[in-house]
Amino acid sequence: MDNRIVRACVTGLCALVAVAALALGGAAPPPGKSAPTDPTPLAYEGETLVVAAKASEGGIVEQQMAEFGPAWSKNAQALWQPTKVGSTLSFPLLVGMNTDALYSVAIAYTRAPDYGQVQLTVNGAPVGAPFDGYAAKVTHAGTVVLGTVLLKKGPAWNQFVFAVTSKNAASTAYYVGIDQIKLNPVVRGRFPGLVPRPPFRILPLPK
């Protein structure tokens, strides 16, 4: 699997983030005539949110996860530490395509005793149901498929927002742990030439 580097432009800041490009290799061209018209699968490490995301309140840090087991990609995650319901973590994303495209959205979350419930919205629309991050001990939740969204081509930004909705009665806080964000193109008749790809599924964890 080749890696492609693209720019995620965030309110005056352009942060380089690693993207898994399963179909095309080499450097990603900027949106325009030279950009690929066929949408490709994308994967963002949660740690990129430490630079690229903006929290309404609560710190966001990169947390090393090796002590909890091998399930986390690159042994790290983004740990967001909100303190109340209604807090948000926003992540604007610029996609280098020449066409709007339907994508399935999957998040690799973490569960822990002090984690809350979080809802993802993309471009203002909720994607899937709120995720309950509570567990009696720190554990990887696997890859949770949330739903399908329409991502806008560049130069438009796509706004990803994580919002705290509640917490389990047993949880001691509202924290959120994000290992990866995975976006996979969904084949539709309006996108001729795309090769069908299997959808993301919840992946079994290593034993």
Helices and strands as residue ranges (DSSP letters): E 2-10, E 13-21, E 42-45, G 46-48, H 49-52, E 54-55, E 59-64, G 66-68, G 73-75, E 76-81, E 88-94, E 101-111, E 117-122, E 125-126, E 131-132, E 139-151, E 157-166, E 176-185
